[in-house]
Amino acid sequence: MVDLESACPGNVVRIRARSIIDWKRVLPPHLGRLTWDMRRATGALTRPARLGALTGMVGRPCQTGAESILAMPSRDNDIYEYLTAAGVACSRLTDSARVEAEANWRRTYGRAFCGRPRLKHGARAEHEYMRQPCDHYQIVPFSAKVDGLPVHVVGRAIDAYDCSGPLVPLQVFHNAEFFVCPSDLSWTMVHTHEDHALGGPYFLRAEWVRDG
């Protein structure tokens, strides 16, 4: 078990692995760059005996029995301050309200990203999102993967929020893996850790799903 803390400031990755091959297999995909950096720094760590060198370089042994844990730093204070500074009144949803909001979203959009859906992505998605005449919306983090999207949930970095006020760009929080939508679910904006890398963010209208 190793604690990869200093190699990824602000995040703690705890992994049980017998070799670097096992370590790479359980490491979340969006930390692939960390995998490369660690391998480059320590050499081809392919034998169990060499995992000790990795442990000594980046941290200390962990006592937890979890197979793979990523302790994401909370961004709640950051996003709350960001929203209020932009003139948005926001309040955290209760756990039950958050679960209900995500369930409602999945009923409309849960399968919409499979195949070749009609949607906007990247800069076009951001432009379309900012054009929406909306002053009441929700920001909700994903609790599980979404078919057709590069969502990889390893923790909850932000809570869910009910917002009243202007739409604001939320790209800076994209690693939190979340969606934005109005109460009628007429459209949605999705941010993932792969924004502007593998196609995201994504903007989609409910009518496009129905038409498809």
Steps between C-alpha positions, in 0.01 A plus 500: 500500500644835403390858555556716193451839660798717412483403132149641464461807725164527667400143420582181685497171313523185708554179312555136592729349239762227477672657201497813288284310250233449766540861604439626144193278467321643806609860450207713373536573125520877542818453703675339205746789484597425858560139400736612225682750718554245776621233258736745332639612835550155650577285197303201377355385831385156397618287792330499843834565670532833323167634627681591821701760311178661384363501854814663637501767235140621510364429846453254778332161539124517559311288748155519340359182350333672205612378160502842336395830657527846356438768761389791285547841658171676561423788266179598680641821643659589167186451294279671758724807506523496120123490457422764761765734358321471164167597655359148523303406811570134569408247764612141546251229418426239764630152429152380406446798268839440337419134439160592356651768275754257355234230452280744310797602284582139420143426393534770233870493411641177643520325161513810282878499454526153348561454130511824299273738689411849390682732737749784524839453661807697592489875439168469312342339804625779725366763258158336480483458877569868564226599251222331699237735650514328837508644850418187704703184464674221687861383512519130584807273520477153350493207740577237236612461140289611205492289184669682215678755721850496653360527852717327758366559851759450773360737760279804532695824470193726506154469644180559306368856482172669421583832332306819431671759284693521174669203340874514554787304340593201715793363303741560787319229698485241222694236696204478739304308229153661505205619296304825492134518403184703560214351699312394186805311365453668161879512456811388680867590514743224601853549631749215547871471567553456125364844403684642199702179479262229377213713374331655804336691644166401351177692445184312413131583474224262601326557166812375321475177698134458408564583135784249488 
